[in-house]
Amino acid sequence: MKTIRVLIADDHAVVREGIRKTLDEAPDIAVDAETGDGYEALDMAIHGTYDAVILDISMPGPGVMEIISELKRRRPDLPVLVLSMHSVKQYAVRTIRAGASGYLTKESATAEIVTAVRTVARGRRYVTAAVAEQLAGALSNGCPDRPAHDLLSDREYQILCMIGKGKTLKEIAAELALSPKTVTTYRARILTKINLETTSDLVRYAVKEGLVC
């Protein structure tokens, strides 16, 4: 029986420990390494010999979509399973489109993560019923009804969701390892694309559209 070698990338040590304990109970899965930094995760995944990567959606460093896209370019054979505290509605479609092999919320991870890791390691996608519903909705969503936030880049979308949760621009900058000036620029672009005027407008929009868990 071939052992599935896994890299865990999550900036919360407690979460990493929980995932490791769950996976350690599976006889065919071994957690070979873990990290809490996005840049380190990308470097380790590119140069390591893992069979799957479990990637948290919110870590210091490059955005999760940037990491996935780079891995698809450098290691197209390496499946990425996205693990997130955010609801399926917020990020599932975007991460799958970027090239992720599966998406799990941290609420469901304990019950499903072993099955999900085995599935993606075999070269298949792990799509829950909730994710499948979101994907179907995205495919059937015609242009007239397309939500304004679909026009945002992945980084802009990530920052919109963080603003919606009440984070300040300074807090967002620190969490994403960006300069406050860069985050301010992203905010301005978001306002323009969604046709809003203030940060308060963005918060109300994010809540209304269900982008805040």
ZIRA-V356391 format. One record per backbone hydrogen bond with DSSP energy under -0.5 kcal/mol. CO is the residue of the C=O (numbers start at 1). NH is the residue of the N-H. E is the energy in kcal/mol with one decimal. If there is no record, write none. Layout:
{{CO NH E} {CO NH E}}
This chain:
{{3 5 -0.7} {4 6 -0.5} {4 30 -2.9} {5 51 -3.2} {5 52 -1.3} {6 32 -1.9} {6 33 -1.3} {7 9 -0.5} {7 54 -3.0} {8 10 -0.5} {8 35 -2.1} {9 56 -2.9} {11 13 -0.6} {12 16 -2.3} {13 17 -2.4} {14 18 -2.1} {15 19 -2.5} {16 20 -2.7} {17 21 -2.5} {18 22 -2.0} {19 23 -2.7} {20 24 -2.7} {21 25 -0.8} {22 25 -0.7} {23 26 -1.7} {25 27 -0.5} {26 29 -1.4} {28 4 -3.3} {30 6 -2.6} {30 32 -0.9} {33 8 -2.2} {35 10 -2.3} {36 60 -0.5} {37 41 -2.5} {38 42 -2.2} {39 43 -2.2} {40 44 -2.9} {41 45 -2.5} {42 46 -2.1} {43 47 -2.2} {44 48 -1.9} {51 79 -0.6} {52 7 -2.0} {53 55 -0.7} {53 81 -3.3} {54 9 -3.0} {54 56 -0.5} {55 83 -2.5} {57 59 -0.5} {57 64 -0.6} {60 38 -2.8} {63 67 -2.2} {64 68 -2.6} {65 69 -2.6} {66 70 -2.3} {67 71 -2.4} {68 72 -2.5} {69 73 -1.4} {70 74 -2.8} {71 75 -3.1} {75 78 -2.3} {77 79 -0.7} {79 53 -2.1} {79 81 -0.5} {80 82 -0.6} {80 101 -2.6} {80 102 -1.0} {81 55 -2.5} {82 104 -3.1} {83 57 -1.1} {84 106 -2.5} {87 90 -1.0} {87 91 -1.2} {88 92 -1.7} {91 95 -2.6} {92 96 -2.3} {93 97 -2.5} {94 98 -1.9} {95 99 -0.8} {95 100 -2.7} {96 99 -0.7} {101 126 -2.8} {102 82 -2.6} {104 84 -2.6} {105 108 -1.0} {105 109 -0.8} {106 110 -0.5} {108 112 -1.6} {109 113 -3.0} {112 116 -2.7} {113 117 -2.7} {114 118 -2.3} {115 119 -2.3} {116 120 -2.5} {117 121 -2.2} {118 122 -0.9} {119 122 -0.7} {119 124 -1.7} {120 123 -1.7} {125 127 -0.7} {126 103 -0.9} {126 128 -0.5} {128 132 -2.7} {129 133 -1.9} {130 134 -1.7} {131 135 -2.6} {132 136 -2.4} {133 137 -2.2} {134 138 -2.2} {135 139 -2.0} {136 140 -1.8} {137 141 -0.8} {140 142 -1.1} {142 145 -0.8} {143 146 -1.2} {147 150 -1.8} {148 151 -1.9} {149 152 -1.2} {153 157 -2.6} {154 158 -2.2} {155 159 -2.3} {156 160 -2.4} {157 161 -2.3} {158 162 -1.7} {159 163 -2.6} {160 164 -2.5} {161 165 -1.1} {162 167 -1.9} {163 166 -2.0} {168 172 -2.5} {169 173 -2.4} {170 174 -2.1} {171 175 -2.4} {172 176 -2.4} {173 177 -0.6} {173 178 -2.6} {174 177 -0.5} {179 183 -2.0} {180 184 -2.3} {181 185 -1.9} {182 186 -2.2} {183 187 -2.5} {184 188 -2.1} {185 189 -2.0} {186 190 -2.5} {187 191 -2.4} {188 192 -1.9} {189 193 -2.6} {190 194 -2.5} {191 195 -0.9} {191 196 -2.5} {198 202 -1.6} {199 203 -2.2} {200 204 -2.4} {201 205 -2.4} {202 206 -2.7} {203 207 -2.2} {204 208 -2.6} {205 209 -2.4} {206 211 -2.9} {206 212 -0.6} {207 210 -1.3} {211 213 -0.5}}
